[in-house]
Amino acid sequence: MLEVDVRGLSCPIPVVKTKKAIEENPGQTIVVLVESEVSRENVTRLAQSKGYKVKAEKTAGEYRLLLEPPEK
């Protein structure tokens, strides 16, 4: 499982780094760590547009997004 830590970074950087991780690791589950609601929404939107299922967990002022790839 790949982890992308984009806490402390402003959009669009979290989306760009997540997109790169998705493209370089097709079919792999990815965990993305973000701090802001805006980043959570934007990363979720990107992942869903690529067919990923997204599960978000909020912990201590940040979000842990689990991106599960589409089934083949």
N, C-alpha and C positions, 0 to 999 in steps of 0.2 A: 504494500500500500504506500502510495506516494503522499507526502505532506508538503503543502505550499503555505508558508507562513508569510502573510502580507499585512500583518498587524502594523499599524503606524504609517501605512502608505495610503496616499489619497488616490481616488479614482482619477484616471482610468488604470493606474498601475495594477491593482488587484485583478482586474479583468484581463489585462494583457498577460500577466504572469500565469493566470489560470488557463487562459486560451493556449499558451505555449505548452503548459503541462499536459493538457488534453491532447494536443496535436502530437507531442513527442512520446506519449504513453497511451496509445489507443487501446481500449478495452480494459484499462486498469482503473481500480477504484482510487479516488483521489480525495484527500482531506484538505480543506482550505480553512485557514484560520484568519478571520477578519475582526475588526473592532467596530466598525460603524454599520448602522442600519442600511445606509446607501450602498456600501460595498457588498453587504449581504444580498441586497435586492439585485444589484447588477451582476454579481457572480452567479446567483441563482438563475437569472434570466439567460445568461450566456450558456450555462450548463444545460438548461432545459431545451434551448434552441438546438443543441447538439445531440439531444435525445437522452441525456442523463437524468436519472432520478436524484432528487436532492432532499436530504434530511438535514435540518438545521437544529442545533442544540445551542442554547444560550447559557453561558457560564461567566460569572464575574465580569460583566461588561464587555464580553466578546462573544463571537459566534464560531462554532465549529461546524463546518458544512461538509457533509459526507456526500460525495458525488459518485453515484453508481452508474457504470456505463450501460448503454443499451445492450440488450441481449441479442445475440446474433442468430 
